[in-house]
Amino acid sequence: MALDDFVSDFVDEALGSLSDSLSSASGGVQFPDDLGVNKIIFQVRTRERDTTKSNVQLKNGATIALPIPSNLSTGYGASYSQEGIGVIGSEARDFVAEGGGLQSAAEKLRSGEVASVLGQQAKAIAASASLEAAALLGGLVAGPAGVGVGAAAAGLARGALAGAAIAVNPHLAVLFEGVGFRSHSFQYKFSPRNQGESNALKRIIKVFKFAMHPEEKDLAFFRYPDEFDISFPNNELFLFKIGTSVLTDFQINYNPDGGSYFHENGAPVSVSLSMSFTELDVLTKAEIDKGR
C-alpha cells in the first residue's frame, strides 16, 4: 500500500471513530457530513413511566438529520358512507337541518306527530328484503315458522311492488364517518464517501431499528416502542408539519446497485432505506390551521 493511501485510510478511520464518539455523546447524527440547511430531522421520543400512577412522559432521545427526500409528499383523506336512513331518518334530517335541535327531533319522534310517517316506514320495511323485519311486522317472532311466514309476506310485498313498477325509496344519505391517520414514507439511497459517513450511516440504521421495536417488560407485556417528532426546521413555512409518529416499516437494502459492492473495511458502497411513519392523532381544522 502506498504511503498516501495508508495516511488517507488512517485519517478516515480516525475521523470515523471521532464521529461515532461525538454522535454517542450528543445523541445526534447526520448524513452526509456536509448536510445543508434543507434537511429533515427525526427526533426520537422515548416513553417512560416511573410508576403506575404517574403520567406517561416523553423524553428526547437520539436525533437524526438527513437531506429532504426527493419524493417528499403528504396526503389527506376523509371517510364517508352511503346509507339508507329511511323515511323517519329523512324526516329527522330535514327537521334538524331547518333549525330544530337534536333534542327537539327526539321529542318529535316520540310524539304523535309522526304517526303517519311511522305508517309509511312500516310499509317500506314490509317491502324490504329483511326477513327479521318482515317477521316482526307480522308479529311472528315466536319461532322459525314465524320467520318463514314473515319471509313469505315480505316476498309477496316485493312482488306486488314490482308488478306496480314501484320501488321503496331508501332515502340514501352520504354520512361522514371520520378521518384516518396520515402516513408518510421516505426513501433514500446513500453512498458513503469516507469512513466517517459509513459509521454515521451504520448508527442511523441502528437508531431507527432500535426505536421502532418494543422492550420486553416481562413474560406477558411489552413496553411501547419509541415515537418520532419529524420536522423540516428551515422549510416548514412552505411545506407542512408532521404530527408525532411511530415507525411502522423500515426496509434496508445493502446492495441496491444490483451487485455485491463493499469497501475494503467491509462497509457497503451504497445502502438504500425505505421507511414509513404513521401519525398518532387525526387531523381536524385546528391542526390544519397550525400547518399540518
N, C-alpha and C positions, 0 to 999 in steps of 0.2 A: 504494500500500500504506500502511495506517495505521501510525503510529509504533509502536503497541503490537505490531502483528503483526511489524513489522521487528525489534523488540527480541527478541520471542519466538523468531523464526526464528534470529536471531543467537546467542542463548543456547543453543538446541537444537543448532545446528551446532558451537558451541564445546565443549559438553559431549560431543557425539558424538566429536569429534576427541580430546578428553582421554580418553574411554573407550577408544578404539582404542589410544592410546598406552600406557595402563596395561595393557590386555589383552596387547599385544605384548610389553611389558616383563616382565610377570609370568607370561605363558604361560597365563593363566586368563581365562575369560569366562563370564558368566551371563546368563540371560534368565528373567524380566523383571528390571528394575532392583531392584525390591523383593521379590526372591525370599525366601521364608520359610525356616524350618528344615526343613520337609518337602521334601526335594529328592533328586534322583538325580545322581550325579557320574560323569562319563565321563573317566577318566584315560588319556590316550594313552601307550602304552609303545612306544618305538622300539627295534627290533632293531639291534644294532651288533656287528660282529666286526672287530677290528683286524687280525688275521692269521688265516691258515688253521688255525693250531694253537691259537688262543685259544678260550675258551668263548664261546657267544653270551651277550651281556649285554642286558638290557632297561633302557633309560634313560627316565625320565619326560619326557613332552613336554607338550603343551597340556592344560589341564583345562577341561572344560565342565560347568557346573552348570545344571540345568533342573528345573522342577517335576516331581514324581512324576506320571506319566501316569495318566489316569482309567481306562485299560484295562489296568492292571498285572496280569499273570498269569504263572505258570510251569507246567511240566508235567514228568511223569516217565513213563518207559516202559521196558519190558523185552521182549526178543525171545525167543520160544520157537518151536519147530517140532515138528510131529508126524511121526515117522518110524517105519518098521517095523524093529525091531532084530533080528528073527529069533529062532529057538529058542536059539541059542548066546548071543546078546546078552541074552536074557531070563534065561538061567541065570547069566550073569556078573553081571547087575544084582542078582539075588536073593542071590548068593553074597557080593558086596561089601556089600550092604545089611544082611546078617545078621552082619557083623563081619569078614569076610575082607578083606584088603588088596588093592590093585591088583596087586601083585607075586604074591601068592598066587593070584589069579584067573588071571593069565597062566600060572603053573606048572600050575594045574589044567587049563587048556585044552590045554596041551602034553602032558599025561599021558594015560594010557589010561582015566582015569575018565570021560571024556566021549565014549567011542566010541559009545555008544548015542545020545547027543544028536546027534553028528555024522551018524549014520544018519538020524535024524528030519529034521535040517536038509537033508540031501541030497534026501529025498523032497519036502520043501517047495520046494526050488529047482527040482526037476523039474517041479513043477506050476505054476511061476511063468510069467510072460509074457516072461522074458528069453531071447532067442534064444542069446546068447553063453553064458549059464549052462547052458542045456539042451545045447548042443553040447559043452561041457566035461565034463558029466556022462557023456555017451556016449563020451567020448574022441575026439570028432570035431572036431579042431582043425586038420586038415591043409589045409582049403581051403573055398571056397564050398559045395561039395557037402556037406561035413560040417555046415556051418551049416544047410543045408536039412533034412538028416536030423534034426538036433537040434531044429529048429523043429517038425517033424512029431511028434517024440517028446513035446515039450512040449505040443502041441495034443492029442495022444492022452491025456496025463495029465490035462490040464484037463477034457477031455470026460468022462473016467471019473469024476473027482471030481464034476462037475456031475450026472452020472447018479445018483451015490450021494448027492446033496444034501449034499456035504461041501465046505467051503471052507478054504483054507490060512489059518491064523492068522498074521498078520504080526507079532504082538506089538508093537502100537503103543506108543510111549512119547512123552511130552512132554519135549523136550530143551531146556534153557536154552542160548541162543546168545550172549547178551551184552546190553549196554545201549548205546544210541546217544548222540550228542552233543546236549545240550539246546540249544534255540534260544529267543531272546527277541525279541519285536517291540514297538516303541514307536511310537505315533502322536501327533502334536501338530498343533495349529493355533495359530499365533502371529499376533497383531495388534499390531505395534509402536506405542507411544503417543508416541514422540518420535524425534528424530534419533539419540540415543544407543542406543536399543533397536534401531532399524533397522540401525545399524552393528554392534551386537553380534550380531544375527541373521545378518548377512552373514558375519561372521567364524566363527560356529558352523558354518554351511554349508560354508565353505571348509575348516575343520579336519576335519570328517567326510569330505569328498570327498578331501582330501589324504591322510588316514591310511589309507583303505581301498584305495588304489591302490599298485602296486609301483613301484620305481625301476629303471630300466634300468641293469643293471650293465655290460653290453657287448652286442654284437650277438646273443649266444646265451643270455644269462641275465637274470633279474630278481632284484632283492633283494625279500625278503618285505615285504608291507605291514605297517603298524603294528598293534599289538594294543591292547586296551582292558581296563582294570580298571574294572568298573562296580559302584557301591556306593550304598547308602542310609545315609549316615553317622549319621542320627538315628532310623532306623526298623528297622534290621536285626534287632534283638532280637525283633520281632514279624512281620517279613517273611521274607526269605530272602536268601542270599548268591548272587552270580553269579560263576562262575569266569572267569578270563582268557578273553577272547573276541575274535573277529575280526568286522568289519563286512562282511556278505555282501550286503546290499541296502540301497540308500539312494535314496528317491524324494522329489522336491521338486515341489510344485505352487504356482506363484506367483500363481495366480488361483483359489483354492479356493471362492470365493463365486459362481461361475457367471458372472462378468463380468470385464472388464479394469479394475481399480481401482488407481491409483497416486497417490502424493503428488506435489506439485509438483517435488520434487527427484529424482523417478524411482523412489523406493523403493516396493515393493508395499505395499498396505494390509494384506494378510494373506498368510501363507505357511503351507502345511501340509507337514509332514515325516513320512515313514514309513521306519523303519529296522529291519533285522533283524540280530541278532548270533548267532553260533554259538560255544559254549564249546569250548575246545581239549582238555579232558580228560573222560573218562567218570566217572560217579558210582559210588562204592562206599559201603559202610556208613561208612567213615572220613570221607568228605566230607559225607555226610548228618549225621553226628554233630557236624560242625563248623558246621552251619547252612545247608548248601546245600539 
